[in-house]
């Protein structure tokens, strides 16, 4: 399909720069492609009433690391240009793939000093790839790296927020789900930012099971789709894991008639990656996935999706269009814009019913 088919106009004032307070007060748009009316306005605090006993809510427990680094190039002449790096994939104890700006200022063999005058982290550019990607090797003992990164790194806010304000101490908690447990993500699974202990307890009290998996969200989620056709776009791989006992419990719930409700596109993508093509049974998973879901995809594992509102022409808007239908999602986004919903990572949420359910 043409990428232009997923474009829409979004007023700049609809982009949220801070989350709703309290978290569960965010608005929630229920999208039902096969119902009349198709859209219903709720609050995230109403979520338990929209789920049924026997359903299973699947959360992504990845934890965002302070993957944004600021420094200067050193050791090449008298100039020391400023360098900004976003780590997005760990490939060794102290070796990372990173997106850097400005990439033209770095070559293989260059050294970069990240941090401040009092706290630094040194790195060498081992390899330079395409699209601003480099391989960085940090000059730090492996057992000390995570602590050093925590000391000098910043939360990697999405570009549409970071371009309007710097990250601050509030983002350390705002840009992290309350159930984050497994460090490794450089972007938050933002649908989960709305959930609180009170809301999860109310969900469980309704007879809904809550399960967790892990998908470490990479910075590739922020990259624009530059191809003209969706078939020409290449997704960055992300590492994920579904434990055997979690897969078994989800499969058991489905056999008993429960619906699988993915909290976030990251949870959905991993569930679909782990589901058998013929039988839809979810298998244990511990691997990378680069699954790219566009209209025409046949969903095997997920029945409902909780997700925020996404960028025009993004892979995530393509995914929700595959889930509910492109015309339905364009109409849903028009409704959201016209009625004051807040968009993107710190914005409001939606709960989507699958179009072919």
WOGIDA-V758309 format. One record per residue. N is the residue number from 0. PHI is phi in whole degrees, -180 to 180 (none if undefined). PSI is psi in whole degrees, 0 to 359 (none if undefined). NEAR is the number of other ideal C-beta (glycine too) atoms within 12 Angstrom. Layout:
n: [N/N]
phi: [PHI/PHI]
psi: [PSI/PSI]
near: [NEAR/NEAR]
This chain:
n: [0/1/2/3/4/5/6/7/8/9/10/11/12/13/14/15/16/17/18/19/20/21/22/23/24/25/26/27/28/29/30/31/32/33/34/35/36/37/38/39/40/41/42/43/44/45/46/47/48/49/50/51/52/53/54/55/56/57/58/59/60/61/62/63/64/65/66/67/68/69/70/71/72/73/74/75/76/77/78/79/80/81/82/83/84/85/86/87/88/89/90/91/92/93/94/95/96/97/98/99/100/101/102/103/104/105/106/107/108/109/110/111/112/113/114/115/116/117/118/119/120/121/122/123/124/125/126/127/128/129/130/131/132/133/134/135/136/137/138/139/140/141/142/143/144/145/146/147/148/149/150/151/152/153/154/155/156/157/158/159/160/161/162/163/164/165/166/167/168/169/170/171/172/173/174/175/176/177/178/179/180/181/182/183/184/185/186/187/188/189/190/191/192/193/194/195/196/197/198/199/200/201/202/203/204/205/206/207/208/209/210/211/212/213/214/215/216/217/218/219/220/221/222/223/224/225/226/227/228/229/230/231/232/233/234/235/236/237/238/239/240/241/242/243/244/245/246/247/248/249/250/251/252/253/254/255/256/257/258/259/260/261/262/263/264/265/266/267/268/269/270/271/272/273/274/275/276/277/278/279/280/281/282/283/284/285/286/287/288/289/290/291/292/293/294/295/296/297/298/299/300/301/302/303/304/305/306/307/308/309/310/311/312/313/314/315/316/317/318/319/320/321/322/323/324/325/326/327/328/329/330/331/332/333/334/335/336/337/338/339/340/341/342/343/344/345/346/347/348/349/350/351/352/353/354/355/356]
phi: [none/-74/-63/-59/-65/-103/-89/-160/-89/-128/-62/-60/-70/-83/-82/-80/-101/-140/-76/-67/-128/-69/-55/-77/-81/-59/-75/-137/-97/-91/-111/-125/-59/-104/-113/-129/-75/-81/-125/-137/-98/-134/-116/-58/-62/-85/-52/-55/-73/-93/-109/-115/-56/99/-68/-130/-95/-109/-109/-101/-93/-62/-119/-73/-98/-75/-89/-92/-123/-126/-163/-138/-76/-128/79/-134/77/-89/-81/-132/-64/-72/-129/-116/-128/-119/-66/-134/-158/-83/-119/-168/-54/-132/-122/-135/-85/-145/-96/-123/-138/-81/-64/-66/-86/-122/-132/-56/98/-68/-112/-129/-108/-99/113/-125/-65/-98/-141/-129/-139/-93/-142/-118/-78/-81/-155/-117/-104/-101/66/81/-95/-135/-103/-110/-114/-91/-86/-150/-57/-55/-76/-108/-63/-61/-68/-67/-63/-63/-76/-115/-80/-121/-63/-83/-63/-58/-56/-73/-99/-62/-74/-112/-162/-77/-66/-139/-64/-64/-67/-60/-105/-61/-97/-147/-70/-71/-108/-59/-137/-113/-63/157/-84/-115/-150/-79/-76/-69/-61/-76/-64/-81/-86/-127/-59/-61/-68/-67/-65/-66/-66/-65/-64/-81/94/-94/-78/-122/-123/-125/-132/-131/-133/-79/-69/-99/-67/-60/-64/-90/-73/-71/-85/-94/-73/-85/-118/-61/-64/-91/-86/-112/-79/-76/-74/-131/-89/-143/-147/-123/-69/-60/-70/-69/-59/-62/-68/-66/-62/-63/-62/-67/-63/-89/97/-76/-97/-91/-111/-85/-91/107/-66/-68/-62/-62/-63/-73/-61/-68/-66/-91/-86/-65/-64/-92/-111/72/-73/-84/-100/-56/-141/-153/-171/-91/-135/-125/-57/-125/-104/-132/-50/107/-69/-99/-73/-115/-118/-108/-102/-140/-134/-100/-157/-81/-97/-108/-71/-59/60/-91/-64/-74/-68/-64/-63/-67/-69/-66/-74/-113/101/-62/-62/-64/-72/-64/-67/-64/-70/-63/-61/-64/-66/-68/-106/86/-66/-99/-107/76/-57/-98/-91/-80/-127/-139/-124/-109/-94/-69/-63/-98/-69]
psi: [154/136/329/337/342/19/151/160/130/117/139/328/351/351/120/131/347/152/164/149/127/169/315/0/354/152/155/117/120/120/118/95/332/11/164/118/161/340/138/138/125/187/156/329/342/356/314/326/345/357/158/152/135/341/164/123/123/122/151/114/20/152/130/131/157/76/0/123/143/133/199/149/138/164/10/90/193/342/146/75/147/141/134/130/141/109/137/348/123/125/3/173/320/28/127/146/139/150/131/153/135/127/332/345/356/143/163/133/344/153/145/135/113/151/213/184/333/339/116/161/117/144/152/137/108/324/147/125/207/161/28/13/137/162/123/133/121/137/71/141/138/323/352/352/311/321/321/320/317/330/326/344/162/156/131/77/148/151/325/348/313/334/348/340/153/157/147/187/331/325/338/328/323/323/38/132/156/343/13/131/331/103/141/344/150/10/144/147/89/337/328/348/340/344/144/167/318/317/319/322/320/325/315/322/337/355/16/128/148/122/156/146/178/123/116/105/130/167/346/339/338/348/136/155/111/345/157/334/141/328/340/355/138/123/145/138/145/146/137/162/134/118/153/319/329/315/318/316/323/315/320/318/320/320/331/6/3/154/144/118/109/127/92/150/334/316/318/314/323/320/317/327/329/351/139/139/325/322/349/5/134/124/158/147/134/88/182/153/139/31/135/112/120/166/136/343/139/112/138/333/327/134/328/153/128/127/157/186/133/171/150/142/21/160/332/323/327/320/311/331/326/325/318/348/136/314/319/316/325/320/321/319/325/317/316/316/316/334/12/20/151/139/160/201/320/13/197/182/170/156/121/135/142/135/328/15/none]
near: [24/19/25/16/22/34/21/28/14/28/17/14/14/28/30/34/29/25/35/26/16/19/33/31/21/40/33/39/45/32/43/25/29/16/15/8/16/26/30/24/25/26/26/39/25/25/38/31/21/32/34/22/19/22/34/42/46/49/42/46/38/37/32/46/38/34/42/38/42/28/36/27/32/25/19/20/10/8/13/17/22/20/35/31/45/43/43/40/32/30/23/15/15/26/24/41/35/44/38/38/25/15/25/14/26/37/19/17/18/34/27/38/29/39/28/16/9/7/20/24/35/27/39/30/34/27/21/24/21/13/20/25/30/41/30/44/29/38/22/27/13/17/10/16/29/26/18/26/36/22/20/30/35/32/33/38/38/38/25/26/33/29/15/18/18/16/28/17/12/19/28/21/20/29/40/32/39/26/30/28/21/25/24/32/42/42/45/45/49/46/44/48/43/45/40/26/16/20/39/31/16/24/35/21/16/23/19/32/32/34/38/39/49/36/46/40/46/40/37/35/41/34/28/21/33/16/22/15/16/31/15/15/26/18/28/30/24/38/31/38/29/38/23/17/15/34/33/20/26/44/30/20/31/30/17/18/14/26/29/46/41/46/48/48/46/49/47/44/47/49/47/39/38/38/33/17/15/8/13/23/22/38/27/23/30/20/19/23/33/23/33/31/35/32/28/18/29/19/32/27/42/46/36/41/44/48/45/45/44/41/32/30/28/40/36/44/38/39/37/49/41/36/43/38/26/29/19/31/39/27/23/39/39/23/26/34/26/17/18/18/34/33/39/41/46/35/39/41/49/48/44/46/33/31/30/19/20]
